Amino acid sequence: MSVTEYLQQNREKSLAELIELLRIPSVSAKSEHKGDTAAAAEWLAARMRAVGLTVDLVPTAGHPVVLGEWRGAPGAPTLLVYGHYDVQPPEPLDEWLTAPFEPTVRDGKLFARGSVDDKGQVYLHVKAVEAHLATRGSLPVNVVFLLEGEEEVGSPNLATFLTEHVDRLRCDAVMISDTTMFAPGLPSITIGLRGLAYMEVRVQGPSTDLHSGVYGGAVVNPANTLAKIIAQLHDEKGRVTVPGFYDRVQEIDERERAVIRGLPFEEEGLRKEVGAPKLGGEEGYGPLERVWVRPTLDVNGLLSGYTGEGAKTVLPARAMAKVSMRLVPDQDHHEVERAFIDYVKSLTPEGVTVEVEALHGGQPWYAEPSGPVFEAARRALARAYGREPVTIREGGSIPIVKAFEDTLGAPVVLIGFGLPGENAHAPNEWISLDNFHQGAEAIAALYDELR
């Protein structure tokens, strides 16, 4: 039996196992789910041992790292597979059609929190290894799995883990599946990710909430102040006004612009996907360029005053905003954070105080899609999907990618099997079952192409 035949004949078993994993609510952001997150690590470790890997659960200051290894191909390349077993909180629960941790199949999609981000994409790699070992008794390359439980909270302990275990993790390439394909049936290699600078702005006025009739007009209103600050963060052309924000931005060349224009994309389709009356953004760039290769600044949350039912005439004592900036090469998130803090404070009037805190950040990443591992990936994806893959970027961030590249000195290849509209981080997250199964076939083929 061939590797591909094994995977095809065991599809129902593979799906049943994935459903088991998805039932574990491994929400790393919530302390009440610490035991569940550990349980997900234990489940993966046990399954990987059953497949034929040597597995260690390595403790960190947070959740453990699942380190699985098969090194039975001396002289062959070593591929390090990175992924994460933690998931985002499922809220708002009332927007899920079915319970987030009761996986449900509908219309060829598996709905559950973590189905595509990242448990489904992690587990198809495990199934690819299983298929080789079950049919051949060996792999054509050495494979190391590094699965963490803190990606959704910024991977606070992984950079240290990489440094402390660098000799054990030496490899010829790093493979990550935590991204998407550009369209159904169109295999994709992601060559760029935006970085992130995530900030919290807190405006404090009077010591307590006040009656807006008795005191309004005599006291500086923190909510009004915050609104004015936010309004000054963009100009009329949609450009960010933070001084120096664009100084290090790499402009894409005409070659990549032509590649983007050649992709099967329609603005109206994106508009319908997001349910917005109209698309918008920085002038002079199309939607894909705005999302992939241009930096942005967005308010992610606002809080101030009375927001309950009915009226309450209150002048709030404080106001708060969460602000994220997506960054592109060669912006540095530390520099951007400092510039943002200085600019916001310069916009603050007398009568209130402002505190600005950097909560989370990561560097942007770009890889020139050339070299043996990229060529092997192209061939493997073409074998599995019957068409040549495209190279794309993504607007999201995987902060640890740059750390892998810098610490291990190996190329990083991102091959995702998600799809647009999969609702990662949102209610009704799903993964295409076709992509889950074909993805395992593609990764199994990649091992052959790498040898």
Helices and strands as residue ranges (DSSP letters): H 3-9, H 11-22, G 31-33, H 34-51, E 54-58, E 65-70, E 78-84, G 93-95, E 104-106, E 109-111, I 115-119, H 120-136, E 142-148, G 151-153, H 158-164, E 173-176, E 188-193, E 195-204, E 210-211, H 212-215, H 222-231, H 254-261, H 267-274, H 287-292, E 296-304, E 314-315, E 318-327, H 333-346, E 353-362, E 365-366, H 372-385, E 390-394, H 400-408, E 412-415, E 430-432, H 433-450
